[in-house]
Amino acid sequence: MTKRILRISLALILFLAAAAVVFWLWLTATPQVRAFPSPPLSQWTPQGVREAGPALSAVFPAPDAFHTMHVNTVNSDELWTAIAPTFEADWVAETGFYIAEGPTFDNAGNLYFSPSWSPEDVSLVAMDRLTGQRRWSIPGKGAGSGAPLVLNDLAQPGQQLIYHSTYTTAMALRPDGSKVWRVPTGLSLPAHVPGKRSQTHMWGMNYMPGADAVVAVSMDGWVTAFDRKTGSPLLSSPFHLPGAPAASLLVRIPKFLTRWANRETAAAFGPTDDGLGLFDTILDVIYGNGVNVANYYAVDPSDDSIVVAATAPDAQDGKTDGVSDNGALYRLRLKPSAQGRPSLFISDQFYFSGGTGSTPTLSANGRYVVVSDDNGNVITLDRNFRELWRVNVGDQVAASVAVAADGDEMYAVTKSDIFKLHNDGTSGRIVWRATLDAYPGFSNFNALTPTIVANGVVISIGAGRRLGQSQIGTQFGMGLLDRETGHLRWFTPGREESIAVTSIGPDGAIYVAHSPVRRAVARGVMGDKLPPLIGGIQRYKPTRYDLFARDAACAAAALAQRWHATGSEHVNARRDDQAQITLLLRQVRQTLEEASQRHEIKPKPLAALLPLWSQAQNSTAQTQTASAVQSIGQLCQALQ
């Protein structure tokens, strides 16, 4: 009997050992990207009259690249240009920086970013787009300072300035790093408390066109603003939002995984000053623990109002305990003063259950404000913050909802999925959930914010194994979705994960800021089975410029048809259609030249294409819509 028990026990041990080996092999298997053929044209076309706001300020650059955290002042995450429909991973640079926001770009394509954490004494870094080499940097180690704002310099036509703020100092710089102005913000760093996190992070600056001022919002709820030209304070004093710090969520990942992930981030980026661990710090921001403002904010260009998603006042949740259980949306307006500088006041507010890590997004004309809560709801409000509708997507929405100017489209992402929503004005509905199938045989999940472009939606996909409700992500890359179907048109793997934004430069390339979170956990579990964590920026470069020219031309052709069909009473919509077609035609010329240099288009076909392009450009410039439809359509056909 004893021998039999021993045999059974031995068999059980061997079975469990074998099962453990099989599980380990399953867990640590490397996802492989499926083959993607050259993508055909998307069948998506713009529908209806586009949403259009006031004319773009001459100060704010055209939406052809990320000139601020989410493209423009309203955080649409939409570019009017196309990207290359095929691309591949290019350089990786500045790998010692953990970057949770940015980068942004000037018209020459130079990159600017502010690291969220680094052992180096650096607050702002400028990089070359083609090589990734550092051009210059500004000292100021601290809690990070958000994505820099790039604006046109009206005093020097064709030139631009970079606006950046730390907690204590705001500045305007030229692209060569020289100072235009540098002023105190009016805020003082609080005393350091051992074992307590700093909440002095400044979200990137935004622009108020009516006041011609730049504005900044801090994580602990302070709002400051400065004259764009001189840096003089716009406000009589900094304004503080009324919300209390958010209550900390009790449900977290297991402590042993947190310790392992903190070990990995410390190995890659060094220990944090507070000694609490970079991984824990990032989780607190993602979940909003102890934070007043957990993400970027919007400025409505029609009236200079500032829209901030933050926390509700302490007692609003029914108890006074020093923290807030609820989220809030605030609209701040300028209040003139006969005695001196204006002040800010709250004109509208909206409270909702649970907090939010969402950046509020405004429609182009400011009619709608879109935000999300911790309960999986996408919430759409009118200008006065009256709720119009909400749609639940099944899980907490990550970061901002991308809102398109066309077709009443919105794109929301969770930690796993990407959804296209349709806004009917008084109701909303899910159109599709994206098919994320880049890595066959593995769990595929969304890994970053979406960016809307003229020829699709740019996204990031991670892959790995699902354990219960958790994703163990080991591989990450960038892809392009079809706006009509939600299917992948293209995908390519990259080196590292990001929690920043899907940034695109004026060259149509993708630039991703590295800020690993899920891979920190995976590396903690798997060790050297995975490559070490890195920070910095990775560029994804275009590979087929002939297809790039095709996509830009055919996107312009579809817009030209809508432009021609739009009635003259829709002045702003027609103006923006024309402006977008002009940007796309500029892209066509640039990509045709590049395709010729790369021998993707031969000289004889190019010679036939250039007269079509000239005719398309002239008809667009002269507002000859019927001629534009014909000439741009011919250009599109010739490139297919």
N, C-alpha and C positions, 0 to 999 in steps of 0.2 A: 504493500500500500504506500509506504513511504517513498519507494522508488518511483511508483507511478506518479505521485504528487510532484516529485522532483522533475520527472520527465515533462509533466504538464507545465510546471513553473518555468523550466528551461525553454520549452516551446513558446510559452507566452512571452518570455523575455526576448527570445529571438524574433518573434513576430513584431513586438513593439519596437525593437531596434531596427528591424527592416522597414517598418512603417515610418519611423523617424527619419531614416535615410531617404526613403521615397519622398516624404514631405519636404525635407531639406533640398533635395534635388528639384522638386517642383517649385519651391519658393524661390530658389536662387537661379532658376533658368533665365537666360537672357532673351528678352523679347526681340524679335527681328521684324523690321518694317517690310510690309508687302510691296511688291513692285507697282509703280504707278505709271501708266502710259502718258504720253503728252496729252494734256487736257483739251478736249474740244471746247468750243465756246459755251458759255453759260446761256441758258434759255430765259434767264430772268430779265424782265424789262420794267422800267419805272411805270407806276400806275397812278392815275389821278393827278391833280394839281399838287405840286410840291409845297411843303411847309416852308415858309420863308419869313424871316424877321426883318429888322431894319437893315439898311445897307451896311456892309462891313466898314468899320472904322478904318481910315487910312493907316492908323497905328498898328492894327492887328493884321498879321500876315494872312494871306490866303490859305484856306484849309488844304494844303498840299503836303503837309508833314505835321508831326507832333511839335507844335510850337509852345505847348503847355501840357500839363499832366494828361488831359483827356481831349486833346486837339484844339479846343476853343473854349470860350468863356462859359458856355452852357454845358460842357462835358458830354458832347454828343458821341464821342469816340467814332466819328465818321469823317473820312477824308473824301474830297471830291475827285481824287485821282485814282488810278488803278495801281496795282502792284504787279510785279512779274508773276505770271501764273505758274512758273517753275523756278525753283530756287534751291540753294544748297548751303550748308553751314560753311562759313568763312572764318575770319579771324576771331580769336578770343583775347581780350586784353584787360589789364588792371584787375587781375584775379584775386587780389587781396581785399577788395572792397565788397561788402555786403550791401546790395542796392535794391531797396524795396520800392523805389519810385523812379520814373524817368526811363531812358534819357529823352531830352528834347533837342531840337535842331534849329540852326539858322539856315538861311537860304542857300548858303554855300555847302550845306550838308555837314558842317562841323557839329559834333555831339557835345552836350553839356549834361552833367549829372552831379547829384549830391549823394554821397554814400550814407546809408543808414548807420553803418558801423564799420570802423577800420581802426587798427592800431596806429595808423599814420595820422598826423595832424593835418587833415584836409577837410574842407567844407564844400568845395566846388572844384570840379575837374572838367577841362576841355580836351576833346579828343579829335583826331583826324579820322574822317569816315572811311577812307580807303585802306588805311594801315592800322588803325587802332592806337597809334602812338599818342602819348600825352603831349598836348600843346602847351598847357600851363595849368596851374592850380592855385586855389586860394586857401590859406590855412584857416583852421577853426574847428578842431575836433569837438564833437558834441553829440547831440541826439539826432543828428541828421536834419536836413532842411528842405526836403521836398524837391520836386522836379523844377528846374529853373524855367522862367518865363522869358520868351524871346519876342520882342516887339520891333516894329520898324522905327527907325530914327528919322523923324520928319525934318530935323535940322540938317541932315545929310542924306538926301534921297539915294536910295539903293543900299544904304547901310542899316544895320540893326544893332540893338542893344540887348544885353542879358540882365535880367532882374532876379535877385536872389536875396533871401532873408534868413538869418539865423534868429534865435530868440531875442538877441540883444541888438543886432545890427542889420540894417537893410542897405542894399547897394545896387547900383547900375554900373555895368561894365561893358566895354567894347569887346568885339570878338577876339582882339589880341590880348585881352586880360587887363587892359589899362582902365583906371577908375574914371567914371563920369561923376558919380556922387556916392557918398557913404555916410549914413546917418544912424543915430541910435533909434531903436524902435519905441523906446519909452518903457520897455519891460526889463525887469532885473531878474537874474537867475536866482531861484530860491536856494536856500541853504541845503547842502547835501546831507541827506539822512541815511546813515548806513543801513543797508538791507531794503531800501525803498527805491523804486524806479523813478527816474526822471520823466516828467510829462512835458518837457520843454521842446519837443519836436515841433517844427514849423512846417505846415503843409505848403507846397509851392505857391508862389504869388499868382494872382489873377488880375484882370484889367477891368476898370470901370471907365467906359468910353466917354460918358457925359461929363464926368469930373476930370477926365484925363489923369487918372490916378491908378496906382498899383496897390493891391490889398493883400494882406497875409492873415492867416488864421492859425492859431497854435493848438496843439493837442489838449492843453488844459483850458481852452475856451476863450483866449484873448483874440481880439480883432484889431488890426492896425492898418493904416492906409497912408500913402505918401504921393505927393505930386510926381508925376512921371518924369518931368523934365529936370526938376531941381532936387527932389527928395524931401522937400519941406513937408512936415506932417499935415495931412489933410484934416484929421480929427482934432477936436479940442483935447481929447485924451483917449487912450486905448479903451475899447468897449469889451466888457466881459459878458459872455453868454450866461444865462441864469441856471443852466443845468448843473446837477451834482455829478461827481464821478460815477461811472456805471458800476453796478454791483458785479462782483466777480462770479463767473459761472462755476458751479461746484463740479460739474461733469467735465473731466479732463481725461487725456490719455493716461495710461498707467504711469506711475512715478518712475518705475525702472526704465521705461522707454524715454521719458523726459530726460533722465540722467544721461542715458546713452546719446541722445540727440544733442544735448548741451555739450557733451564731450566732443562730438564731431564738429560742432560749430566753433568751439574753442580752439580745436586743432587747426581749423582752416582760417579763422579770423581773429584769434586771440581772445582772452577773457574780457568780459565787460567790466566797466568801472565799478558797477554796483555789486559785482560778484555773483549775480543771480542767474546768469546764463543767457546767451543770446537767443537760444531756441525758446526759452520761456518768455523772453521779452516780446518776440515776434508773435507768439501765441496770444499774449495778452492784448496786443494791438488787433489781431485778427478777430478775437472774441470781444474786444472792447472792454476788457477787464480794467477797472479803475481809470478809464479814459473818458474825457468829456467829448472830444471830437476825434473819431477814429478813421476819418478819411477826408479827401479833398472836398471842395465846395464849389458853388456855381455863382456866376454873376449874370444877371439878366441884362443884356445890352440895351433893351428898350427903355429901361428906367434906372439903371445902375444899382438895382437892389441886389443884395447878397443873400444867397440861399444856402443854409448850412444844415446838414444832418448832424444832430448832437444828442445830448441826453436831456430828459425832462428835469424840472426842478425837483428837489429832494422830496417834498411832501406830495407831489403830484400822484405818486403811486400809492397813497393812502397811509404812509408812515414816514415819520421824520427820523432817519437813522444815518444821515450823512452820505447816503448813496442813492442812486436812482435805478429802479427796475425797468423803466420805460424809455423809449426813444422819443425824439422830438425833431420837428423840422421848423426852422425859423427863417422868416424873411426879414432882413434888416434894411432899413432905408436911412438916407441922410436927412437930418433935421437941421435946417439953416439956423444960424444965430446972428442976431444983430450986433453982438458984442465981439465976434471973432469967428473962429473956425467952427464948422458944423459938428454935430455929434450923430451917433447912430441910435436908432430905436427899433424895437420889434413891431412890425406892422401886422404880421400874420404868424400864426403858429399852429402846429398840428402834432398831437401826441398819439403814440401808438404803443401797443403792448410789446414788451421786449425791447431790446436795443436794436441798433443797426450799425453795420460796418460799411454801409453803402454811401457812395458819392451820389448826391442828388443830380439828376439830369433834367434839363429843360428842353422842350421842343424848340425848334429854330425860332418860332414866333413867340415863345414864352407862354403859349396858351396852356400847356401841360407841364406839370412837374412830376417826375417819376422817381420813386424811392423804393426801397425794400425793407422788410423787417426781419427779425430773427426766426420767424415762423414759416418762412418760405413764400411769403406774399410779395408780389410785385404790385405796388400801389400807385395809382395815377390820380393826381389831384388837379384842380383848376388853378388859375392864377392866385386865387384867394385861399388856397389850401382846403377847398371843399372836396371831399373824396368823390371821385367819379366811378371808379371800379377798382377791384383787386382780383388777381388771379394767383392761385397757389401752384407752385411748380414742384412741390414735394420735398424741398429741402431749402436751407438757407441760401439766399442769393449772395454770391461773392462779388464784392466791389460794386461797380456801377452798372446800370442797365444802359446799353448802347441804343440810342434813339435815332433812326434814320429820317432824313427829310422826305423820303419817297415812300409811298404806299402805306403810310401809317404803321411802319414796321418798327419793332423793338427786338433786341436780342439780350436775353438774360442767361447768366451762367450760374450753376451751382458747383460744388466740389466734384461732381461727376458728369453733369450734362450741360448741353447748350440748347436753349429753346428760342424759337422765333415766335413772337407774339404779334397779334394784330390789334390795333387800337381803333375801335369803332366810335370813339368819342364818349359814349356812355357805358360801354362794356368792352371787355378785352377777351381774347381767346388765344389758346396755343395753336399755332399753325403746324409746326413740326418740332420734333426732338431730333437733334443732329445724329447722324449715323457715324459714330466714332469707331472706325475699324482699321486703323493704321497698323496695328500689331495683332495679326491673327493668333488665336489660341490663348490670348492673355486678356486681362481686364483692361479696357481702354477707358480713360476718363478725361474730362476737361481739366486743364491745368492753368488757365490764365484768362484775363478779360478778352472779349472779342473786339475787333476793330472792323468797322464797316468800310469797304472800299467800293469803287465803281464796278469791279468785276468779282465781288464775292465778300466773304467774311473771313478775316484772318484770325486764326485760333492757335492754341497750343494744346497738344494731347500728351498725356502721360500714360505709361503702361506698367503693369506689374501684376500683383496678385491681390485679390480681395479676401480679407480675413474678417468675417462678420460684416460690420458696417464700415470697416476701415480699408483704405487702399494702401498697399505697400508699393509705392511707385519707385521704379528703378530706371526707367528710360523716358526721355522727354524730347519733344521736337515741335516743329511749327508746320501748320497746314493751312489750306485755303478751302473754305466751304462754298458750295453753290448756294446762292441766296434763294433760289427757287425750290430746291429739293432738300437742302440740309446734308447732302452727300459731299464727301471729300473730292475736290478736284486735284489736289496735290498734297504731299506731305514729305517732310525730310527730317531725319533725326538731328538733335543738337547735343551739346555737351552737358548742360546743367538746367535745372529748374528755375522758375521765376514766379514771384507773387506780385510783380510790378504791373506793367501794362504792356500791351502788344504794340510797341512803338514802331513807326514807319518813317523813314526819312524821305527827303525830296527826290532821292534817286530811285524810289520804289523798292528799296531793300528793307528787310526787317532787322531791327536791332533790339535784342532782349537783354534786360538787366538781370543778372543772376542773384537770386535770393532763395536758396534751398530751404524747404521746410519738410516736405514729405520725404525727400531724399535724405535728409538728416536722420530721420527715423529709420529708413531702410538701411542706410550705412551703419547706423548703430546696431541694427540687428545682424546684418550680413558681414560687417567688417570689410576686409580686403577683397571680398567677392565683388564689391563695387568700387569704382574709382573714387578718390577723395573728393570732398566738396570743394567747389571753387566759387568765387564771386566774379565781379567784373561785368563786361559787356560782350555779347557775341553778335556778330553780323551774319545774316543770311543773305547771300548775294544772288541776283538774278542770273539765270543760266541760259535762257532762250529769249533773246531780245526780239526776234521775229514774232514770237507768240505774245510778247509784251506789247509790241506795237499793234498787233491784231486786237488784243483785248481792249486797249485804250481806244482805238478807232471805233470798234463796234459798240463800246459803251457810249461813246460820243454820238454814234448814229442813232441809238435808241433814245438818248436824251433829246436829240434834234427833232425826232418825230413828236415827242411829248411837247417840246417847246413850240413847235409849229401848231399843235392842236390846242394849246392853252390860250384862252381868251385874253384880249388886251386889258380887261379889267383886273386881271391878276398881275399887276405890275411887278411886284416883288418876286413872285414865282418865276416870271419870264426873265427878269434880271439875273436871278441865281442860276437858272438853266443855262443862259448864255455864258455866264462866268465859268460854270463848270465845264461846258463844252470847250471853252478857250483853254482851260488848264489841261484837259485831256488831249487836245490837239497839240499843245506844246509838248506833252509827253510823247505823242506819236512821232514828232520830228526828232526828238532826242533819241528815242529808242530805234528809229530807222537808221540814224547815223551810227549808233553802236552796233546794230545788227550788221550793217555793211562792213564795219571794221572787223567784225568777227567772222565775216564771210557766211553769215546766215541768210543774207539777201545779196544776190549777185548784182553787178552794176546795171545791167539792162533792165531788170524789174524795178530797181530803185529809181532809175531815170523815168520810168512810167508812173511811179507812185508820187514823186515830188510835185508834179503839176496838179494832181488831184488834191494833195495836201494844201497847196497854195490856194486853190479854188475854195476848198473847205474853210480855210482860215479867213479868206476875204469875205465870203458870204456870211460867216458868223460875226465878224467884226462890224459888218454893215447891216446887221439885223435882218438879213434876207433869209427868212426861215425856210421857205420852200426850196431855195437854192441850196441851203445848208443841208436839208434832208437828202437831196439828190447827191451832192458832192461827197458828203461824209459817208453816205450809204455806199457809194461807189468805192471809196477808200477802204471801207470795211470789207466789201466783197473782194477787192483786189488782194487783200492780205490773208484771205482764208485759203 
